[in-house]
Structure formats: structure tokens, C-alpha cells
């Protein structure tokens, strides 16, 4: 797939922005934990409620890791990549 470096670059940019915001607000650990909980919650919400609109998002090591590290934007990134590349 030719777009993998673009997805990795976007994910790295999201991590850098998250770290910069957390460092600037002096809440690094609290911010990272809140983002991780929010990402995992969004992942499971999409997993549980996705059948209503036809979205299937598997919960595996990669999606869970993306949700933990990137938070809700990571889950949105997974859904966007799935939609663009027609992955199931």
C-alpha cells in the first residue's frame, strides 16, 4: 500500500501535538491517561454501536494500541483508513 507512510506520519503528528499540549499545560501524565481512556472508550463505543450504521471495527492489538496512544483521533484515523481503503 502506497499510503502507509502518510498514515504513520499523521499518527506521529498527532502524538507530537498531544505531547506539546500536555507539556504546555503542565499535565503530562494526567493528560496522557485521559487521552488513553477516551480513546479506548471511543474504540469500544464504535465496536458496540457500529452495527447500527454498518461499521465493523475489530478490537485487536493494533486498534487498541492506536486508541491508547492517539486517543479519539486515533480511532477516527482507523475509521478513515478503513473507509478510504475499503478494509474490513
N, CA, C and O atoms as a GROMACS GRO file, in nm:
protein
  352
    1UNK      N    1   0.083  -0.117   0.000
    1UNK     CA    2   0.000   0.000   0.000
    1UNK      C    3   0.088   0.124   0.000
    1UNK      O    4   0.182   0.136   0.079
    2UNK      N    5   0.058   0.214  -0.087
    2UNK     CA    6   0.141   0.331  -0.102
    2UNK      C    7   0.113   0.440   0.000
    2UNK      O    8   0.193   0.533   0.011
    3UNK      N    9   0.004   0.432   0.074
    3UNK     CA   10  -0.032   0.539   0.166
    3UNK      C   11   0.009   0.511   0.310
    3UNK      O   12  -0.020   0.592   0.398
    4UNK      N   13   0.074   0.400   0.337
    4UNK     CA   14   0.114   0.368   0.474
    4UNK      C   15   0.206   0.473   0.535
    4UNK      O   16   0.184   0.510   0.651
    5UNK      N   17   0.307   0.524   0.464
    5UNK     CA   18   0.390   0.629   0.525
    5UNK      C   19   0.310   0.753   0.561
    5UNK      O   20   0.341   0.820   0.660
    6UNK      N   21   0.209   0.786   0.482
    6UNK     CA   22   0.126   0.902   0.511
    6UNK      C   23   0.047   0.882   0.640
    6UNK      O   24   0.034   0.974   0.719
    7UNK      N   25  -0.006   0.763   0.660
    7UNK     CA   26  -0.081   0.733   0.782
    7UNK      C   27   0.011   0.735   0.903
    7UNK      O   28  -0.027   0.788   1.008
    8UNK      N   29   0.130   0.680   0.890
    8UNK     CA   30   0.226   0.680   1.000
    8UNK      C   31   0.269   0.823   1.033
    8UNK      O   32   0.284   0.858   1.150
    9UNK      N   33   0.290   0.904   0.931
    9UNK     CA   34   0.327   1.044   0.953
    9UNK      C   35   0.215   1.120   1.024
    9UNK      O   36   0.243   1.199   1.115
   10UNK      N   37   0.091   1.097   0.986
   10UNK     CA   38  -0.022   1.162   1.052
   10UNK      C   39  -0.032   1.117   1.198
   10UNK      O   40  -0.058   1.200   1.285
   11UNK      N   41  -0.013   0.989   1.224
   11UNK     CA   42  -0.018   0.938   1.361
   11UNK      C   43   0.094   0.999   1.446
   11UNK      O   44   0.071   1.036   1.561
   12UNK      N   45   0.214   1.010   1.390
   12UNK     CA   46   0.325   1.072   1.462
   12UNK      C   47   0.297   1.218   1.490
   12UNK      O   48   0.330   1.268   1.598
   13UNK      N   49   0.236   1.288   1.396
   13UNK     CA   50   0.200   1.428   1.415
   13UNK      C   51   0.097   1.441   1.528
   13UNK      O   52   0.106   1.534   1.609
   14UNK      N   53   0.000   1.350   1.534
   14UNK     CA   54  -0.100   1.354   1.641
   14UNK      C   55  -0.035   1.333   1.777
   14UNK      O   56  -0.071   1.399   1.874
   15UNK      N   57   0.061   1.241   1.786
   15UNK     CA   58   0.131   1.216   1.912
   15UNK      C   59   0.210   1.340   1.953
   15UNK      O   60   0.209   1.378   2.070
   16UNK      N   61   0.279   1.403   1.858
   16UNK     CA   62   0.358   1.523   1.889
   16UNK      C   63   0.270   1.637   1.938
   16UNK      O   64   0.305   1.706   2.034
   17UNK      N   65   0.156   1.657   1.873
   17UNK     CA   66   0.064   1.763   1.916
   17UNK      C   67   0.011   1.734   2.056
   17UNK      O   68   0.003   1.825   2.139
   18UNK      N   69  -0.025   1.609   2.083
   18UNK     CA   70  -0.076   1.572   2.215
   18UNK      C   71   0.029   1.596   2.322
   18UNK      O   72  -0.002   1.650   2.428
   19UNK      N   73   0.154   1.557   2.296
   19UNK     CA   74   0.260   1.580   2.393
   19UNK      C   75   0.286   1.728   2.416
   19UNK      O   76   0.306   1.770   2.530
   20UNK      N   77   0.286   1.807   2.310
   20UNK     CA   78   0.309   1.951   2.324
   20UNK      C   79   0.200   2.017   2.407
   20UNK      O   80   0.230   2.102   2.492
   21UNK      N   81   0.075   1.980   2.384
   21UNK     CA   82  -0.035   2.038   2.460
   21UNK      C   83  -0.026   1.997   2.607
   21UNK      O   84  -0.047   2.079   2.696
   22UNK      N   85   0.006   1.871   2.632
   22UNK     CA   86   0.016   1.824   2.771
   22UNK      C   87   0.133   1.890   2.844
   22UNK      O   88   0.121   1.924   2.962
   23UNK      N   89   0.245   1.907   2.776
   23UNK     CA   90   0.360   1.971   2.840
   23UNK      C   91   0.332   2.119   2.865
   23UNK      O   92   0.368   2.172   2.970
   24UNK      N   93   0.268   2.185   2.772
   24UNK     CA   94   0.238   2.327   2.787
   24UNK      C   95   0.142   2.351   2.904
   24UNK      O   96   0.154   2.451   2.974
   25UNK      N   97   0.049   2.261   2.925
   25UNK     CA   98  -0.048   2.276   3.034
   25UNK      C   99  -0.002   2.213   3.165
   25UNK      O  100  -0.078   2.211   3.262
   26UNK      N  101   0.119   2.164   3.169
   26UNK     CA  102   0.178   2.104   3.289
   26UNK      C  103   0.095   1.989   3.344
   26UNK      O  104   0.080   1.974   3.466
   27UNK      N  105   0.041   1.908   3.256
   27UNK     CA  106  -0.039   1.794   3.300
   27UNK      C  107  -0.008   1.673   3.210
   27UNK      O  108  -0.098   1.614   3.152
   28UNK      N  109   0.118   1.639   3.200
   28UNK     CA  110   0.160   1.534   3.107
   28UNK      C  111   0.096   1.399   3.139
   28UNK      O  112   0.030   1.341   3.053
   29UNK      N  113   0.112   1.350   3.259
   29UNK     CA  114   0.061   1.217   3.295
   29UNK      C  115  -0.092   1.217   3.295
   29UNK      O  116  -0.155   1.126   3.241
   30UNK      N  117  -0.149   1.318   3.355
   30UNK     CA  118  -0.296   1.326   3.361
   30UNK      C  119  -0.356   1.338   3.221
   30UNK      O  120  -0.458   1.274   3.192
   31UNK      N  121  -0.295   1.417   3.137
   31UNK     CA  122  -0.345   1.433   3.000
   31UNK      C  123  -0.332   1.307   2.918
   31UNK      O  124  -0.423   1.271   2.843
   32UNK      N  125  -0.218   1.238   2.931
   32UNK     CA  126  -0.199   1.114   2.856
   32UNK      C  127  -0.295   1.004   2.902
   32UNK      O  128  -0.348   0.929   2.820
   33UNK      N  129  -0.317   0.996   3.032
   33UNK     CA  130  -0.411   0.896   3.084
   33UNK      C  131  -0.554   0.927   3.040
   33UNK      O  132  -0.630   0.837   3.003
   34UNK      N  133  -0.591   1.054   3.043
   34UNK     CA  134  -0.726   1.092   2.999
   34UNK      C  135  -0.744   1.062   2.850
   34UNK      O  136  -0.850   1.015   2.809
   35UNK      N  137  -0.642   1.089   2.771
   35UNK     CA  138  -0.650   1.062   2.628
   35UNK      C  139  -0.660   0.912   2.601
   35UNK      O  140  -0.735   0.869   2.514
   36UNK      N  141  -0.584   0.831   2.677
   36UNK     CA  142  -0.588   0.687   2.659
   36UNK      C  143  -0.725   0.630   2.695
   36UNK      O  144  -0.778   0.546   2.622
   37UNK      N  145  -0.781   0.675   2.804
   37UNK     CA  146  -0.914   0.628   2.846
   37UNK      C  147  -1.018   0.670   2.744
   37UNK      O  148  -1.108   0.593   2.710
   38UNK      N  149  -1.007   0.792   2.696
   38UNK     CA  150  -1.102   0.842   2.596
   38UNK      C  151  -1.092   0.763   2.466
   38UNK      O  152  -1.194   0.732   2.404
   39UNK      N  153  -0.970   0.729   2.424
   39UNK     CA  154  -0.951   0.653   2.302
   39UNK      C  155  -1.006   0.512   2.310
   39UNK      O  156  -1.071   0.464   2.217
   40UNK      N  157  -0.979   0.445   2.421
   40UNK     CA  158  -1.030   0.309   2.439
   40UNK      C  159  -1.182   0.310   2.450
   40UNK      O  160  -1.249   0.221   2.398
   41UNK      N  161  -1.236   0.411   2.517
   41UNK     CA  162  -1.382   0.423   2.526
   41UNK      C  163  -1.444   0.446   2.389
   41UNK      O  164  -1.548   0.388   2.357
   42UNK      N  165  -1.381   0.529   2.308
   42UNK     CA  166  -1.431   0.554   2.173
   42UNK      C  167  -1.423   0.427   2.088
   42UNK      O  168  -1.513   0.399   2.009
   43UNK      N  169  -1.315   0.351   2.105
   43UNK     CA  170  -1.299   0.226   2.031
   43UNK      C  171  -1.411   0.128   2.065
   43UNK      O  172  -1.471   0.069   1.975
   44UNK      N  173  -1.438   0.110   2.193
   44UNK     CA  174  -1.543   0.017   2.232
   44UNK      C  175  -1.683   0.070   2.198
   44UNK      O  176  -1.773  -0.008   2.170
   45UNK      N  177  -1.700   0.201   2.201
   45UNK     CA  178  -1.830   0.258   2.162
   45UNK      C  179  -1.856   0.233   2.014
   45UNK      O  180  -1.968   0.198   1.976
   46UNK      N  181  -1.753   0.250   1.932
   46UNK     CA  182  -1.770   0.221   1.789
   46UNK      C  183  -1.792   0.072   1.768
   46UNK      O  184  -1.872   0.033   1.683
   47UNK      N  185  -1.725  -0.009   1.845
   47UNK     CA  186  -1.740  -0.154   1.834
   47UNK      C  187  -1.882  -0.198   1.871
   47UNK      O  188  -1.941  -0.282   1.804
   48UNK      N  189  -1.936  -0.141   1.978
   48UNK     CA  190  -2.068  -0.181   2.025
   48UNK      C  191  -2.182  -0.121   1.944
   48UNK      O  192  -2.283  -0.187   1.922
   49UNK      N  193  -2.166   0.004   1.900
   49UNK     CA  194  -2.275   0.073   1.832
   49UNK      C  195  -2.259   0.080   1.681
   49UNK      O  196  -2.345   0.132   1.611
   50UNK      N  197  -2.150   0.028   1.630
   50UNK     CA  198  -2.122   0.036   1.488
   50UNK      C  199  -2.216  -0.045   1.401
   50UNK      O  200  -2.233  -0.014   1.283
   51UNK      N  201  -2.278  -0.147   1.457
   51UNK     CA  202  -2.369  -0.230   1.377
   51UNK      C  203  -2.489  -0.150   1.329
   51UNK      O  204  -2.549  -0.184   1.227
   52UNK      N  205  -2.525  -0.045   1.401
   52UNK     CA  206  -2.642   0.034   1.365
   52UNK      C  207  -2.622   0.112   1.235
   52UNK      O  208  -2.718   0.138   1.162
   53UNK      N  209  -2.497   0.147   1.206
   53UNK     CA  210  -2.469   0.222   1.082
   53UNK      C  211  -2.378   0.146   0.987
   53UNK      O  212  -2.336   0.200   0.885
   54UNK      N  213  -2.349   0.022   1.019
   54UNK     CA  214  -2.274  -0.062   0.927
   54UNK      C  215  -2.124  -0.050   0.936
   54UNK      O  216  -2.054  -0.074   0.837
   55UNK      N  217  -2.072  -0.015   1.051
   55UNK     CA  218  -1.927  -0.005   1.071
   55UNK      C  219  -1.883  -0.125   1.153
   55UNK      O  220  -1.942  -0.155   1.257
   56UNK      N  221  -1.780  -0.192   1.108
   56UNK     CA  222  -1.723  -0.300   1.187
   56UNK      C  223  -1.578  -0.264   1.217
   56UNK      O  224  -1.497  -0.246   1.126
   57UNK      N  225  -1.547  -0.254   1.344
   57UNK     CA  226  -1.413  -0.219   1.388
   57UNK      C  227  -1.364  -0.326   1.485
   57UNK      O  228  -1.414  -0.334   1.597
   58UNK      N  229  -1.269  -0.407   1.444
   58UNK     CA  230  -1.222  -0.513   1.532
   58UNK      C  231  -1.139  -0.456   1.647
   58UNK      O  232  -1.070  -0.355   1.631
   59UNK      N  233  -1.147  -0.520   1.761
   59UNK     CA  234  -1.063  -0.482   1.875
   59UNK      C  235  -0.949  -0.582   1.880
   59UNK      O  236  -0.966  -0.697   1.922
   60UNK      N  237  -0.833  -0.538   1.836
   60UNK     CA  238  -0.713  -0.623   1.840
   60UNK      C  239  -0.597  -0.539   1.891
   60UNK      O  240  -0.616  -0.426   1.934
   61UNK      N  241  -0.478  -0.596   1.886
   61UNK     CA  242  -0.360  -0.529   1.941
   61UNK      C  243  -0.336  -0.394   1.873
   61UNK      O  244  -0.300  -0.297   1.940
   62UNK      N  245  -0.353  -0.388   1.742
   62UNK     CA  246  -0.323  -0.265   1.668
   62UNK      C  247  -0.426  -0.155   1.694
   62UNK      O  248  -0.389  -0.040   1.716
   63UNK      N  249  -0.553  -0.188   1.692
   63UNK     CA  250  -0.655  -0.086   1.715
   63UNK      C  251  -0.654  -0.040   1.860
   63UNK      O  252  -0.674   0.078   1.888
   64UNK      N  253  -0.632  -0.132   1.952
   64UNK     CA  254  -0.626  -0.095   2.093
   64UNK      C  255  -0.504  -0.007   2.121
   64UNK      O  256  -0.513   0.090   2.196
   65UNK      N  257  -0.391  -0.040   2.061
   65UNK     CA  258  -0.271   0.042   2.077
   65UNK      C  259  -0.288   0.181   2.019
   65UNK      O  260  -0.244   0.280   2.078
   66UNK      N  261  -0.353   0.189   1.904
   66UNK     CA  262  -0.380   0.320   1.844
   66UNK      C  263  -0.474   0.401   1.932
   66UNK      O  264  -0.454   0.521   1.948
   67UNK      N  265  -0.575   0.337   1.988
   67UNK     CA  266  -0.667   0.407   2.077
   67UNK      C  267  -0.598   0.454   2.205
   67UNK      O  268  -0.629   0.562   2.256
   68UNK      N  269  -0.505   0.373   2.257
   68UNK     CA  270  -0.432   0.410   2.377
   68UNK      C  271  -0.337   0.527   2.353
   68UNK      O  272  -0.329   0.619   2.434
   69UNK      N  273  -0.265   0.522   2.243
   69UNK     CA  274  -0.162   0.622   2.217
   69UNK      C  275  -0.222   0.751   2.161
   69UNK      O  276  -0.186   0.860   2.206
   70UNK      N  277  -0.311   0.740   2.065
   70UNK     CA  278  -0.362   0.859   1.997
   70UNK      C  279  -0.496   0.908   2.050
   70UNK      O  280  -0.534   1.022   2.022
   71UNK      N  281  -0.568   0.827   2.125
   71UNK     CA  282  -0.696   0.868   2.179
   71UNK      C  283  -0.806   0.862   2.075
   71UNK      O  284  -0.802   0.779   1.983
   72UNK      N  285  -0.904   0.949   2.089
   72UNK     CA  286  -1.018   0.952   1.996
   72UNK      C  287  -0.977   0.984   1.852
   72UNK      O  288  -1.033   0.925   1.759
   73UNK      N  289  -0.881   1.076   1.830
   73UNK     CA  290  -0.837   1.097   1.692
   73UNK      C  291  -0.777   0.971   1.628
   73UNK      O  292  -0.787   0.953   1.507
   74UNK      N  293  -0.717   0.886   1.709
   74UNK     CA  294  -0.664   0.760   1.657
   74UNK      C  295  -0.775   0.667   1.610
   74UNK      O  296  -0.761   0.600   1.507
   75UNK      N  297  -0.884   0.663   1.683
   75UNK     CA  298  -0.998   0.582   1.642
   75UNK      C  299  -1.059   0.639   1.515
   75UNK      O  300  -1.098   0.565   1.424
   76UNK      N  301  -1.067   0.771   1.508
   76UNK     CA  302  -1.117   0.834   1.386
   76UNK      C  303  -1.024   0.806   1.269
   76UNK      O  304  -1.071   0.788   1.156
   77UNK      N  305  -0.894   0.802   1.294
   77UNK     CA  306  -0.797   0.769   1.190
   77UNK      C  307  -0.816   0.626   1.140
   77UNK      O  308  -0.809   0.601   1.020
   78UNK      N  309  -0.840   0.534   1.230
   78UNK     CA  310  -0.865   0.395   1.190
   78UNK      C  311  -0.989   0.387   1.102
   78UNK      O  312  -0.989   0.319   0.999
   79UNK      N  313  -1.096   0.456   1.143
   79UNK     CA  314  -1.218   0.454   1.064
   79UNK      C  315  -1.198   0.519   0.928
   79UNK      O  316  -1.253   0.472   0.828
   80UNK      N  317  -1.121   0.627   0.923
   80UNK     CA  318  -1.095   0.693   0.794
   80UNK      C  319  -1.014   0.603   0.702
   80UNK      O  320  -1.043   0.594   0.583
   81UNK      N  321  -0.912   0.537   0.756
   81UNK     CA  322  -0.830   0.447   0.674
   81UNK      C  323  -0.914   0.331   0.624
   81UNK      O  324  -0.901   0.289   0.509
   82UNK      N  325  -1.001   0.278   0.711
   82UNK     CA  326  -1.090   0.169   0.670
   82UNK      C  327  -1.183   0.213   0.558
   82UNK      O  328  -1.207   0.137   0.464
   83UNK      N  329  -1.235   0.334   0.568
   83UNK     CA  330  -1.327   0.385   0.467
   83UNK      C  331  -1.256   0.414   0.335
   83UNK      O  332  -1.307   0.380   0.228
   84UNK      N  333  -1.140   0.476   0.342
   84UNK     CA  334  -1.067   0.513   0.221
   84UNK      C  335  -1.018   0.391   0.146
   84UNK      O  336  -1.031   0.385   0.023
   85UNK      N  337  -0.963   0.293   0.216
   85UNK     CA  338  -0.906   0.177   0.151
   85UNK      C  339  -0.999   0.057   0.145
   85UNK      O  340  -0.959  -0.051   0.101
   86UNK      N  341  -1.123   0.074   0.189
   86UNK     CA  342  -1.225  -0.032   0.186
   86UNK      C  343  -1.175  -0.159   0.255
   86UNK      O  344  -1.188  -0.269   0.202
   87UNK      N  345  -1.118  -0.143   0.375
   87UNK     CA  346  -1.068  -0.256   0.452
   87UNK      C  347  -1.179  -0.309   0.541
   87UNK      O  348  -1.265  -0.233   0.586
   88UNK      N  349  -1.178  -0.437   0.567
   88UNK     CA  350  -1.274  -0.498   0.660
   88UNK      C  351  -1.202  -0.586   0.756
   88UNK      O  352  -1.265  -0.647   0.842
   0.00000   0.00000   0.00000
